[in-house]
């Protein structure tokens, strides 16, 4: 059983109550100390095992520019993994140089491709047809392709991005064709990309993945007579969402990957090894603070919050589990079983189902854990509910990093 790294923060009821009073609820609160700890652990392990490497933060996980700037201050070599023009905009806004940005779209429009070209970033294409669309605009000197190795893994099937049912990547049987096409159009420098799923806690999976990627990189280099400039195996480094989940030994992950990597490449002449972590860096650093708005005894018990599926989509989207604590009493003994829900007019509006929970009353503050990744970035405005504020906590100092949206903000685009 692992104790949550932010357990002591949840015990600090006066601090969290003061933050909730000042900024309101629901509220996304991020621990800067935990983000820095995660980044230090990841970068130290990566640098210990790979002389040439690049960390691209997966902007899709959390696109708040203040958080990206915070990470960049603590790790100046940070890059950004972007999947849309908006994410490229955020990377540029935070001062991440184009040469440390990788754009990986899928089913990109011409406007998407123009934005990627215009930014000067590394472009990684998901399909051979994407290259044909790109070539109609401009063929860059450097190009990368995303390969689907025929298998994948993820905490849920919905976030498994490799294998025969995945919408992502070029089948490994067609990958050489993609590079030959790019060569024929004048591309002269190449990368290789593979990302097969999110939230993986089995360290052996990453060894299996790099072996498959290295077979493909060797195939491409041999058949096309090229040397790859970089190889990215994407993200997927999982975090515990339950007390009983294992903690991924990231140092051993990179140690095992490096052993395979340097069995194919020499340390002097090898591609840059790249990764694209998102939730590993920010996931467990985020807390969603919410107030109890009602406790209902019906055919079953319900605890109503001012946060629901519009604030945090993961439970309804994937059936994801998030630990939820009563603020100030994370060790409180459960004395009821309830569904924890929000205010949305959908019966799927559940943040937890049949969850053992301590007695709470209207106005009590609860903390929904591990919401730093795919929390705010998936928040939406269904039922015309404005999105929450975001706050960064450094030590005991809280700073507003995104204002709470207003109803008026939602309708600004209608003033035409």
MIVEXKOL-552172 format. One record per residue (C-alpha): x, y, z. Coordinates in nm, 4 decimals. Layout:
BEGIN
(r (X; Y; Z))
...
//
This chain:
BEGIN
(r (0.0000; 0.0000; 0.0000))
(r (0.1454; 0.3354; -0.1031))
(r (0.0590; 0.6619; 0.0678))
(r (-0.0262; 0.9462; -0.1649))
(r (0.2654; 1.1915; -0.2042))
(r (0.0334; 1.4834; -0.1255))
(r (-0.1239; 1.3225; 0.1821))
(r (0.0307; 1.5830; 0.4169))
(r (-0.1235; 1.8602; 0.2076))
(r (-0.4692; 1.7043; 0.2410))
(r (-0.4199; 1.6957; 0.6176))
(r (-0.3561; 2.0713; 0.6181))
(r (-0.7190; 2.1795; 0.6405))
(r (-0.6489; 2.5440; 0.7359))
(r (-0.4306; 2.5948; 0.4282))
(r (-0.6709; 2.4306; 0.1837))
(r (-0.9726; 2.6031; 0.3361))
(r (-0.7997; 2.9402; 0.3022))
(r (-0.7144; 2.8690; -0.0622))
(r (-1.0710; 2.7561; -0.1332))
(r (-1.2092; 3.0676; 0.0382))
(r (-0.9852; 3.2978; -0.1653))
(r (-1.0224; 3.1371; -0.5070))
(r (-1.3528; 2.9518; -0.4798))
(r (-1.4449; 2.5967; -0.5729))
(r (-1.4270; 2.3836; -0.7753))
(r (-1.0568; 2.4588; -0.8036))
(r (-0.7582; 2.2870; -0.9623))
(r (-0.4618; 2.3142; -0.7251))
(r (-0.1108; 2.2078; -0.8303))
(r (0.1838; 2.1339; -0.6026))
(r (0.4935; 2.2960; -0.7489))
(r (0.7090; 2.0941; -0.5111))
(r (0.5673; 1.7686; -0.6454))
(r (0.6089; 1.8742; -1.0088))
(r (0.9719; 1.9648; -0.9421))
(r (1.0271; 1.6326; -0.7641))
(r (0.8786; 1.4400; -1.0563))
(r (1.0834; 1.6343; -1.3109))
(r (1.4062; 1.5927; -1.1139))
(r (1.3525; 1.2168; -1.0772))
(r (1.2721; 1.1694; -1.4447))
(r (1.5480; 1.3898; -1.5862))
(r (1.8146; 1.2503; -1.3520))
(r (1.7360; 0.8930; -1.4532))
(r (1.7213; 0.9815; -1.8214))
(r (2.0516; 1.1713; -1.8120))
(r (2.2164; 0.8904; -1.6159))
(r (2.1424; 0.6395; -1.8896))
(r (2.1361; 0.8418; -2.2144))
(r (2.3998; 1.0935; -2.3120))
(r (2.1843; 1.2322; -2.5924))
(r (1.8223; 1.2721; -2.4885))
(r (1.5248; 1.5070; -2.5023))
(r (1.2217; 1.5403; -2.2777))
(r (0.9151; 1.6708; -2.4590))
(r (0.6382; 1.7534; -2.2111))
(r (0.3035; 1.6296; -2.3484))
(r (0.1120; 1.9576; -2.3590))
(r (-0.2169; 1.7713; -2.4063))
(r (-0.1918; 1.6580; -2.0434))
(r (-0.2011; 2.0133; -1.9098))
(r (-0.1582; 2.3200; -2.1273))
(r (-0.1434; 2.5884; -1.8587))
(r (0.1498; 2.8092; -1.9663))
(r (0.2430; 2.8885; -1.6054))
(r (0.3009; 2.5190; -1.5325))
(r (0.5101; 2.4741; -1.8470))
(r (0.7128; 2.7843; -1.7572))
(r (0.7581; 2.6490; -1.4040))
(r (0.8949; 2.3222; -1.5426))
(r (1.1191; 2.5075; -1.7887))
(r (1.2690; 2.7147; -1.5056))
(r (1.3478; 2.3949; -1.3172))
(r (1.4691; 2.2069; -1.6284))
(r (1.5844; 2.4535; -1.8972))
(r (1.6247; 2.1821; -2.1632))
(r (1.2540; 2.0969; -2.1520))
(r (1.0754; 2.0643; -2.4849))
(r (0.7086; 2.0295; -2.5781))
(r (0.5172; 1.7494; -2.7459))
(r (0.2314; 1.9179; -2.9319))
(r (-0.0695; 1.7675; -3.1070))
(r (-0.2496; 2.0805; -3.2278))
(r (-0.1762; 2.4379; -3.3387))
(r (-0.3062; 2.5531; -2.9996))
(r (-0.0440; 2.3476; -2.8208))
(r (0.2252; 2.4922; -3.0477))
(r (0.0964; 2.8359; -2.9476))
(r (0.1346; 2.7524; -2.5785))
(r (0.4879; 2.6194; -2.6286))
(r (0.5851; 2.9385; -2.8088))
(r (0.4165; 3.1506; -2.5416))
(r (0.6289; 2.9867; -2.2727))
(r (0.9522; 3.0412; -2.4640))
(r (1.0158; 2.6816; -2.5639))
(r (1.2212; 2.7114; -2.8860))
(r (1.0879; 2.5487; -3.2016))
(r (1.3823; 2.3104; -3.2182))
(r (1.2616; 2.1623; -2.8889))
(r (0.9025; 2.1148; -3.0076))
(r (0.7694; 1.8019; -3.1736))
(r (0.4356; 1.8149; -3.3536))
(r (0.2495; 1.4844; -3.3756))
(r (-0.0979; 1.5231; -3.5163))
(r (-0.3352; 1.2729; -3.6688))
(r (-0.5684; 1.3191; -3.9644))
(r (-0.4287; 1.6707; -3.9862))
(r (-0.5984; 1.9399; -4.1922))
(r (-0.3969; 2.1604; -4.4244))
(r (-0.4246; 2.4382; -4.1661))
(r (-0.2763; 2.2074; -3.9014))
(r (0.0179; 2.1260; -4.1264))
(r (0.0728; 2.4901; -4.2203))
(r (0.0838; 2.5830; -3.8535))
(r (0.3403; 2.3108; -3.7837))
(r (0.5537; 2.4158; -4.0808))
(r (0.5288; 2.7810; -3.9876))
(r (0.6437; 2.7160; -3.6329))
(r (0.9701; 2.5554; -3.7418))
(r (0.9210; 2.2577; -3.5110))
(r (1.0003; 1.8923; -3.5745))
(r (0.7094; 1.7347; -3.7624))
(r (0.6054; 1.3769; -3.6948))
(r (0.3425; 1.2334; -3.9297))
(r (0.0841; 0.9740; -3.8376))
(r (0.0073; 0.8462; -4.1879))
(r (0.1481; 0.8240; -4.5382))
(r (-0.1462; 1.0301; -4.6645))
(r (-0.0414; 1.3015; -4.4217))
(r (0.2853; 1.3301; -4.6099))
(r (0.1008; 1.3738; -4.9386))
(r (-0.1007; 1.6600; -4.7833))
(r (0.2172; 1.8091; -4.6429))
(r (0.3997; 1.7821; -4.9770))
(r (0.1304; 1.9937; -5.1421))
(r (0.2303; 2.2751; -4.9066))
(r (0.6024; 2.2223; -4.8539))
(r (0.8411; 1.9318; -4.7970))
(r (1.0578; 2.0035; -4.4922))
(r (1.4205; 1.9002; -4.4871))
(r (1.3510; 1.6834; -4.1829))
(r (1.0554; 1.4535; -4.1223))
(r (0.9558; 1.1808; -3.8790))
(r (0.6902; 0.9130; -3.8990))
(r (0.4882; 0.7494; -3.6220))
(r (0.4913; 0.3722; -3.6466))
(r (0.2277; 0.1378; -3.5098))
(r (0.4229; -0.1742; -3.4064))
(r (0.1115; -0.3915; -3.4078))
(r (0.0617; -0.3961; -3.0300))
(r (-0.0074; -0.1520; -2.7512))
(r (-0.0813; -0.1157; -2.3827))
(r (-0.2661; 0.1295; -2.1628))
(r (-0.4492; 0.1531; -1.8331))
(r (-0.7761; 0.1475; -2.0316))
(r (-0.8534; 0.0334; -2.3829))
(r (-0.9512; 0.3918; -2.4631))
(r (-0.5954; 0.5136; -2.4042))
(r (-0.4184; 0.2274; -2.5795))
(r (-0.2746; 0.3848; -2.8927))
(r (-0.0984; 0.0950; -3.0630))
(r (-0.2231; -0.2294; -3.2126))
(r (-0.4694; -0.3337; -3.4798))
(r (-0.7629; -0.1340; -3.3366))
(r (-0.5710; 0.1895; -3.2782))
(r (-0.6374; 0.4874; -3.5033))
(r (-0.2756; 0.5996; -3.4698))
(r (0.0438; 0.5347; -3.6616))
(r (0.1660; 0.3700; -3.9788))
(r (0.1585; -0.0118; -3.9702))
(r (0.5102; -0.1449; -3.9316))
(r (0.4679; -0.3331; -4.2601))
(r (0.4333; 0.0011; -4.4443))
(r (0.6863; 0.2113; -4.2557))
(r (0.9729; 0.1696; -4.5051))
(r (0.7382; 0.2891; -4.7801))
(r (0.6797; 0.6127; -4.5854))
(r (1.0503; 0.6937; -4.5588))
(r (1.1142; 0.6088; -4.9246))
(r (0.8324; 0.8438; -5.0216))
(r (0.9846; 1.1232; -4.8138))
(r (1.3265; 1.0585; -4.9632))
(r (1.1820; 1.0734; -5.3135))
(r (1.0382; 1.4171; -5.2346))
(r (1.3710; 1.5506; -5.1098))
(r (1.3607; 1.5055; -4.7325))
(r (1.7122; 1.4478; -4.6067))
(r (1.6918; 1.4073; -4.2295))
(r (1.4694; 1.1681; -4.0372))
(r (1.3308; 1.0687; -3.7007))
(r (1.1191; 0.7736; -3.5857))
(r (0.8320; 0.7865; -3.3388))
(r (0.6275; 0.5238; -3.1554))
(r (0.3739; 0.5736; -2.8781))
(r (0.1487; 0.2819; -2.7909))
(r (-0.0521; 0.3771; -2.4832))
(r (-0.0839; 0.5711; -2.1600))
(r (-0.0664; 0.4917; -1.7894))
(r (0.1591; 0.1848; -1.8108))
(r (0.2899; 0.0602; -1.4742))
(r (0.4660; -0.2547; -1.5996))
(r (0.8320; -0.1638; -1.6406))
(r (0.8928; -0.4716; -1.8554))
(r (0.6527; -0.3362; -2.1164))
(r (0.8914; -0.0541; -2.2015))
(r (1.1687; -0.3058; -2.2640))
(r (0.9379; -0.4958; -2.4993))
(r (0.8477; -0.1716; -2.6722))
(r (1.2042; -0.0513; -2.7307))
(r (1.2992; -0.3921; -2.8740))
(r (1.0181; -0.3617; -3.1274))
(r (1.1123; -0.0022; -3.2088))
(r (1.4786; -0.0930; -3.2565))
(r (1.3837; -0.3721; -3.4983))
(r (1.1866; -0.1150; -3.6962))
(r (1.4600; 0.1503; -3.6816))
(r (1.7146; -0.1045; -3.8092))
(r (1.4765; -0.2032; -4.0882))
(r (1.4284; 0.1591; -4.1934))
(r (1.7968; 0.2512; -4.1746))
(r (1.9026; -0.0570; -4.3705))
(r (1.6405; -0.0377; -4.6446))
(r (1.6566; 0.3391; -4.6910))
(r (2.0311; 0.3765; -4.6270))
(r (1.9817; 0.6510; -4.3697))
(r (2.0802; 0.7236; -4.0094))
(r (1.7953; 0.8337; -3.7877))
(r (1.8566; 1.1599; -3.6030))
(r (1.6201; 1.0776; -3.3166))
(r (1.3947; 0.8037; -3.1874))
(r (1.0985; 0.8819; -2.9624))
(r (0.9070; 0.6182; -2.7695))
(r (0.6494; 0.8716; -2.6518))
(r (0.5036; 0.8730; -2.3024))
(r (0.2920; 0.6190; -2.1210))
(r (0.4809; 0.6258; -1.7895))
(r (0.2042; 0.5572; -1.5407))
(r (0.1308; 0.6833; -1.1911))
(r (-0.0618; 0.5098; -0.9127))
(r (-0.4285; 0.6072; -0.9022))
(r (-0.5059; 0.3603; -0.6228))
(r (-0.3229; 0.2878; -0.2975))
(r (-0.2508; -0.0660; -0.4129))
(r (-0.1073; 0.0342; -0.7524))
(r (0.2673; -0.0240; -0.7959))
(r (0.5021; 0.2721; -0.8308))
(r (0.6870; 0.2658; -1.1622))
(r (1.0628; 0.2415; -1.1066))
(r (1.1570; 0.4949; -1.3716))
(r (1.5316; 0.4518; -1.3215))
(r (1.5061; 0.0806; -1.3888))
(r (1.2837; 0.1513; -1.6896))
(r (1.5515; 0.3687; -1.8514))
(r (1.8309; 0.1364; -1.7444))
(r (1.6599; -0.1508; -1.9259))
(r (1.5802; 0.0611; -2.2295))
(r (1.9401; 0.1853; -2.2484))
(r (2.0734; -0.1694; -2.2416))
(r (1.8644; -0.2528; -2.5495))
(r (1.9320; 0.0816; -2.7173))
(r (2.3085; 0.0570; -2.6895))
(r (2.3073; -0.3026; -2.8095))
(r (2.2046; -0.1586; -3.1472))
(r (2.3690; 0.1850; -3.1434))
(r (2.7041; 0.3035; -3.0132))
(r (2.7063; 0.5889; -2.7630))
(r (2.9120; 0.7954; -3.0068))
(r (2.6884; 0.7437; -3.3095))
(r (2.3297; 0.7049; -3.1980))
(r (2.0014; 0.8872; -3.2439))
(r (1.8828; 1.1236; -2.9738))
(r (1.6582; 0.9248; -2.7402))
(r (1.3329; 1.1142; -2.6802))
(r (1.0399; 1.0722; -2.4445))
(r (0.7077; 1.2550; -2.4102))
(r (0.5852; 1.2349; -2.0495))
(r (0.2645; 1.4075; -1.9446))
(r (0.0897; 1.2570; -1.6435))
(r (0.4198; 1.1320; -1.4990))
(r (0.5225; 1.4943; -1.4461))
(r (0.1968; 1.6616; -1.3457))
(r (-0.0640; 1.3927; -1.2790))
(r (-0.0142; 1.3293; -0.9089))
(r (0.0718; 1.6959; -0.8472))
(r (-0.2857; 1.8069; -0.9123))
(r (-0.5797; 1.8161; -0.6726))
(r (-0.9364; 1.9092; -0.7583))
(r (-1.0878; 2.0847; -0.4560))
(r (-1.4673; 2.0765; -0.4343))
(r (-1.7380; 2.1562; -0.1808))
(r (-2.0143; 1.9213; -0.0760))
(r (-2.3415; 2.0709; -0.2033))
(r (-2.5744; 1.8013; -0.0775))
(r (-2.6023; 1.4542; 0.0747))
(r (-2.8979; 1.2549; -0.0531))
(r (-3.0464; 0.9289; 0.0715))
(r (-3.2424; 0.7761; -0.2161))
(r (-3.2459; 0.4149; -0.3344))
(r (-2.8742; 0.4562; -0.2696))
(r (-2.6644; 0.7296; -0.1083))
(r (-2.5262; 1.0251; -0.3018))
(r (-2.2706; 1.2891; -0.2110))
(r (-2.3180; 1.5910; -0.4352))
(r (-2.0286; 1.8260; -0.5147))
(r (-1.9847; 2.1525; -0.6990))
(r (-1.7535; 1.9578; -0.9321))
(r (-1.8830; 1.6990; -1.1753))
(r (-1.8170; 1.5414; -1.5119))
(r (-1.7773; 1.8859; -1.6674))
(r (-1.4904; 1.9555; -1.4274))
(r (-1.3248; 1.6120; -1.4430))
(r (-1.4072; 1.3884; -1.7398))
(r (-1.1823; 1.0891; -1.6743))
(r (-1.4232; 0.8881; -1.4544))
(r (-1.7119; 0.9018; -1.7007))
(r (-1.4891; 0.8815; -2.0086))
(r (-1.2753; 0.5825; -1.9038))
(r (-1.4281; 0.4591; -1.5812))
(r (-1.1121; 0.5991; -1.4227))
(r (-1.0621; 0.5740; -1.0463))
(r (-0.9463; 0.8766; -0.8469))
(r (-0.8792; 0.8722; -0.4749))
(r (-1.1092; 1.1168; -0.2949))
(r (-1.0475; 1.2413; 0.0580))
(r (-1.2302; 1.4550; 0.3080))
(r (-0.9988; 1.7520; 0.3549))
(r (-0.8319; 1.7477; 0.6946))
(r (-0.9266; 1.3828; 0.7511))
(r (-0.7658; 1.1652; 0.4821))
(r (-0.7438; 0.8776; 0.7320))
(r (-1.1102; 0.9053; 0.8375))
(r (-1.2847; 0.5694; 0.8602))
(r (-1.5585; 0.5293; 0.5969))
(r (-1.9026; 0.4902; 0.7520))
(r (-2.1164; 0.5091; 0.4396))
(r (-2.1104; 0.3954; 0.0785))
(r (-2.2109; 0.6546; -0.1777))
(r (-2.1917; 0.7662; -0.5370))
(r (-2.0036; 1.0950; -0.5574))
(r (-2.1609; 1.3151; -0.8205))
(r (-2.1848; 1.6680; -0.9531))
(r (-2.4593; 1.9021; -1.0712))
(r (-2.4834; 1.7927; -1.4352))
(r (-2.8113; 1.6763; -1.5898))
(r (-2.6723; 1.3390; -1.6948))
(r (-2.6993; 1.0158; -1.5002))
(r (-2.3391; 0.9411; -1.5989))
(r (-2.2277; 1.2374; -1.3877))
(r (-2.0337; 1.0293; -1.1315))
(r (-1.6821; 1.0934; -1.0025))
(r (-1.7029; 0.7731; -0.7990))
(r (-1.9530; 0.4873; -0.7719))
(r (-2.0254; 0.2894; -0.4538))
(r (-1.7299; 0.4552; -0.2823))
(r (-1.6777; 0.3959; 0.0914))
(r (-1.6574; 0.7442; 0.2416))
(r (-1.6670; 0.9182; 0.5800))
(r (-1.9708; 1.1199; 0.6816))
(r (-1.9742; 1.4658; 0.5248))
(r (-2.2052; 1.7637; 0.5469))
(r (-2.2907; 2.0466; 0.3116))
(r (-1.9989; 2.2869; 0.2864))
(r (-1.7293; 2.0311; 0.3652))
(r (-1.4245; 2.0411; 0.1417))
(r (-1.3116; 1.7281; -0.0445))
(r (-1.0000; 1.6621; -0.2498))
(r (-1.0057; 1.4579; -0.5697))
(r (-0.6528; 1.3361; -0.6253))
(r (-0.4254; 1.2854; -0.9268))
(r (-0.6044; 1.5383; -1.1449))
(r (-0.3011; 1.7299; -1.2716))
(r (-0.3109; 1.5534; -1.6081))
(r (-0.6210; 1.5417; -1.8295))
(r (-0.8199; 1.7235; -1.5626))
(r (-0.8514; 2.0866; -1.6602))
(r (-0.7440; 2.0100; -2.0178))
(r (-1.0587; 1.7967; -2.0619))
(r (-1.2897; 2.0242; -1.8621))
(r (-1.5850; 2.1587; -2.0585))
(r (-1.8920; 2.3796; -2.0310))
(r (-2.1851; 2.1400; -2.0536))
(r (-2.4964; 2.2775; -1.8820))
(r (-2.3265; 2.6161; -1.9308))
(r (-2.1058; 2.5602; -1.6293))
(r (-1.7952; 2.7841; -1.6463))
(r (-1.4609; 2.6120; -1.6088))
(r (-1.2784; 2.6385; -1.2737))
(r (-0.9782; 2.8433; -1.1685))
(r (-0.6264; 2.7004; -1.1422))
(r (-0.3778; 2.7731; -0.8645))
(r (-0.0081; 2.6842; -0.8259))
(r (0.1118; 2.6146; -0.4714))
(r (0.4824; 2.6644; -0.3973))
(r (0.5490; 2.5807; -0.0342))
(r (0.2528; 2.7472; 0.1354))
(r (0.2270; 3.0276; -0.1203))
(r (-0.0658; 3.0018; -0.3607))
(r (-0.0682; 3.1874; -0.6931))
(r (-0.3579; 3.2150; -0.9353))
(r (-0.2484; 3.0802; -1.2754))
(r (-0.5879; 3.0819; -1.4488))
(r (-0.8874; 3.2958; -1.3613))
(r (-1.2209; 3.1280; -1.3042))
(r (-1.4291; 3.1416; -1.6196))
(r (-1.7563; 3.3355; -1.6053))
(r (-2.0865; 3.2781; -1.7793))
(r (-2.0174; 3.5964; -1.9732))
(r (-1.6871; 3.4505; -2.0928))
(r (-1.8699; 3.1520; -2.2399))
(r (-2.0806; 3.3759; -2.4604))
(r (-1.8166; 3.6248; -2.5756))
(r (-1.7954; 3.4467; -2.9088))
(r (-2.1661; 3.5066; -2.9652))
(r (-2.1224; 3.8857; -2.9642))
(r (-2.1317; 3.9114; -3.3426))
//
